[in-house]
Amino acid sequence: MTNLSIAYILIVLGFVFLLLEVFLTTGGLLIVLAVVCDLVGVVMVFYFGDSFRGFITLAVVTLTMPLFAGFMFYIWPRTPMGRRLMLRRQKAAEDTIAAMPELSDLERMRGRIGKAVSPLRPSGVVEFDGKRIDSISEGFFVDADTWVKCIDVRAGKVLVRPIDEPRLSDLENADFT
């Protein structure tokens, strides 16, 4: 066996070590061995062969390594270790935040008028129909005891805007004491 054959065997062994790292997950030990084998193999080709063969080998290893790494990233989520470490997709739409029962109660607040219990700078507490709800203003500072209107519900937060004091005849089902 010639020295060039040993050099090419080391380079192939480096790629085998990289592939084994995907399945065995040794914490990077096989990656270090793979890099060392590839470097030693390329240096041996330069040392025992001519420079043209060394540059061709270096170019092939340099171009093949990213392709091989991409292939490894493609395979890794399908391995047993990869399946344990990857997040699973949600099975159904009812598991999403928008379908949570607590948030469906907040959706009914849209368009309602309430009164700020605490200062909103920009978040605070607003009372709607006798219920205290954490709210966020549109970026304005709102003083306590200011009338506000719910203009939107975003990601579980009630978005309010200050308004002038409403007439009680305009409010439906109002129970202010």
C-alpha positions in Angstrom: 0.0 0.0 0.0 1.5 3.3 -1.0 1.5 6.5 1.0 -1.0 8.1 -1.4 -3.4 5.3 -0.9 -3.2 5.8 2.9 -3.8 9.5 2.4 -7.0 8.9 0.4 -8.1 6.3 2.9 -7.7 8.9 5.7 -9.8 11.4 3.8 -12.6 8.8 3.3 -12.3 7.8 6.9 -12.8 11.5 7.8 -16.1 11.6 5.9 -17.1 8.3 7.6 -16.4 9.8 11.0 -18.7 12.8 10.1 -21.5 10.4 9.1 -21.1 8.4 12.3 -21.4 11.6 14.4 -24.9 12.0 13.1 -26.0 8.7 14.4 -23.8 8.3 17.5 -23.7 11.9 18.7 -20.4 11.7 20.6 -20.4 15.4 21.5 -18.1 16.4 18.7 -15.3 13.8 19.3 -15.9 12.2 15.9 -16.0 15.6 14.2 -12.6 16.4 15.6 -11.3 13.1 14.4 -12.8 13.6 11.0 -11.2 17.0 10.6 -7.8 15.7 11.7 -8.1 12.7 9.3 -9.0 15.0 6.4 -6.2 17.5 7.1 -3.6 14.7 7.5 -4.8 13.1 4.3 -4.5 16.3 2.3 -1.1 17.1 3.7 0.1 13.6 2.9 -1.1 14.0 -0.7 0.9 17.2 -1.0 3.9 15.6 0.6 4.0 12.3 -1.2 2.4 13.3 -4.5 2.9 16.3 -6.8 1.4 19.7 -6.1 -1.2 19.4 -8.9 -2.6 16.2 -7.3 -2.5 18.0 -3.9 -4.4 21.0 -5.1 -7.0 18.8 -6.9 -7.5 16.8 -3.7 -7.8 20.0 -1.6 -10.3 21.4 -4.0 -12.4 18.2 -4.0 -12.4 18.0 -0.1 -13.1 21.7 0.2 -16.1 21.5 -2.2 -17.4 18.1 -0.9 -17.3 19.0 2.8 -20.2 21.6 2.7 -22.3 19.3 0.5 -21.7 16.5 2.9 -22.5 18.7 5.9 -25.8 19.7 4.2 -26.6 16.1 3.7 -25.9 15.4 7.4 -28.3 18.3 8.4 -30.9 16.7 6.2 -30.6 13.3 7.7 -30.1 14.4 11.4 -33.8 15.2 12.2 -34.7 11.7 11.0 -32.4 9.9 13.4 -33.6 8.8 16.8 -31.5 11.4 18.6 -32.7 14.1 16.2 -36.3 13.2 16.7 -35.9 13.5 20.5 -34.3 17.0 20.2 -36.5 18.5 17.5 -39.7 20.3 18.3 -42.9 18.5 17.2 -45.5 20.3 15.1 -48.8 21.1 16.6 -51.4 18.5 15.6 -54.5 20.7 15.4 -55.6 24.3 15.2 -57.5 24.1 18.5 -54.2 23.9 20.3 -53.2 27.4 19.2 -53.3 30.5 21.5 -56.3 32.0 19.6 -58.5 29.1 20.5 -57.8 29.2 24.3 -61.0 29.7 26.3 -59.5 32.5 28.4 -58.8 34.5 25.2 -62.3 34.0 23.8 -63.7 35.9 26.8 -61.3 38.8 25.9 -62.6 38.9 22.3 -66.0 39.9 23.7 -64.4 43.1 25.1 -63.9 44.5 21.6 -65.9 47.7 21.3 -66.8 47.9 25.0 -66.3 51.0 27.1 -64.6 50.8 30.5 -62.8 52.8 33.1 -59.1 52.8 33.9 -58.6 51.6 37.5 -54.8 52.2 37.5 -52.7 54.5 35.3 -51.9 52.9 32.0 -48.2 53.6 31.3 -48.8 52.0 28.7 -50.2 48.9 30.5 -52.4 48.8 33.5 -55.8 47.6 34.7 -59.2 48.6 33.2 -62.6 47.7 34.5 -65.1 46.4 31.9 -68.6 45.5 33.1 -67.3 45.0 36.7 -64.3 42.8 35.6 -60.8 44.0 36.0 -58.7 43.2 32.9 -55.0 43.9 32.2 -54.9 46.3 29.3 -52.5 48.2 27.1 -53.0 51.7 25.8 -52.1 52.7 22.2 -48.9 54.2 23.5 -50.5 57.1 25.4 -50.2 57.5 29.1 -53.8 57.2 30.5 -54.5 58.4 34.0 -56.7 56.4 36.4 -60.4 57.1 36.3 -60.3 57.8 32.6 -62.9 56.4 30.2 -61.4 54.0 27.6 -62.7 52.0 24.7 -61.4 48.5 23.7 -60.4 48.9 20.1 -58.6 45.5 19.6 -57.5 42.3 21.3 -54.0 41.2 20.2 -52.1 38.2 21.5 -54.2 38.0 24.7 -53.9 41.7 25.5 -56.8 44.2 25.4 -55.8 47.3 23.5 -57.6 50.5 24.7 -57.9 54.1 23.6 -58.9 57.0 25.9 -62.3 58.6 25.1 -64.5 61.4 26.4 -66.9 60.5 29.2 -69.8 58.6 27.6 -73.5 59.3 28.1 -75.0 56.5 30.1 -77.8 56.2 27.6 -75.2 55.2 25.0 -74.0 52.3 27.0 -75.8 49.0 26.8 -76.0 46.8 29.8 -74.0 49.3 31.9 -74.0 48.8 35.6 -71.8 51.6 37.1 -72.1 52.2 40.8 
